[in-house]
Amino acid sequence: MALNKIRRLDRNSFGITLPKDDLRVEGLLDENGELRDDQHVHIRHVGDGEWTLERIEDVELS
């Protein structure tokens, strides 16, 4: 089981690193290993110490 560290991003948020290989499998990286366009995910807390991530396509930002 791979472990990912929780890191402080700024005063109000933290982030978790997603492995590039996993992003590549999902087709989210281009041929240079960079993210394709903007990517959005919905993060849902489902229980004690458990979250789910769901990639959201067609996001309309106001």
C-alpha positions as CSV (number, residue, x, y, z in Angstrom):
1,M,0.0,0.0,0.0
2,A,1.4,3.3,-1.1
3,L,1.2,6.2,1.5
4,N,0.7,9.8,0.5
5,K,1.6,12.7,2.8
6,I,-0.9,15.4,3.7
7,R,0.8,18.8,3.0
8,R,-0.1,22.4,3.9
9,L,-0.9,24.4,0.8
10,D,-1.7,27.7,2.5
11,R,-3.3,29.0,5.7
12,N,-6.7,27.5,4.9
13,S,-6.1,24.3,3.0
14,F,-4.1,21.1,2.7
15,G,-3.4,18.8,-0.2
16,I,-2.5,15.2,-0.9
17,T,-0.2,14.2,-3.8
18,L,-1.6,11.9,-6.4
19,P,0.9,9.7,-8.2
20,K,1.6,10.6,-11.8
21,D,1.3,7.0,-12.9
22,D,-2.3,7.0,-11.5
23,L,-3.1,10.2,-13.3
24,R,-1.6,8.9,-16.5
25,V,-3.8,5.7,-16.3
26,E,-6.8,8.0,-16.0
27,G,-5.7,9.9,-19.2
28,L,-5.3,13.2,-17.3
29,L,-1.7,13.8,-18.4
30,D,-0.4,14.8,-21.8
31,E,2.6,13.3,-23.6
32,N,4.9,15.6,-21.6
33,G,3.5,14.4,-18.2
34,E,1.6,17.7,-17.6
35,L,-2.0,17.9,-16.7
36,R,-4.4,18.2,-19.6
37,D,-6.5,21.4,-19.1
38,D,-8.1,22.1,-15.8
39,Q,-9.1,19.1,-13.7
40,H,-11.7,19.2,-11.0
41,V,-12.7,16.6,-8.4
42,H,-15.4,16.3,-5.8
43,I,-14.0,15.1,-2.4
44,R,-16.5,13.5,-0.1
45,H,-15.9,12.5,3.5
46,V,-17.6,9.1,3.9
47,G,-16.5,8.0,7.3
48,D,-13.9,8.0,10.0
49,G,-10.6,8.5,8.1
50,E,-12.2,7.7,4.7
51,W,-12.8,10.0,1.7
52,T,-13.7,9.4,-1.9
53,L,-12.6,11.4,-4.9
54,E,-14.7,11.7,-8.1
55,R,-13.4,13.5,-11.2
56,I,-16.0,15.9,-12.4
57,E,-16.1,16.8,-16.1
58,D,-17.9,19.7,-17.7
59,V,-17.5,22.0,-14.7
60,E,-19.2,25.4,-15.2
61,L,-17.4,28.1,-13.1
62,S,-19.2,31.3,-12.4
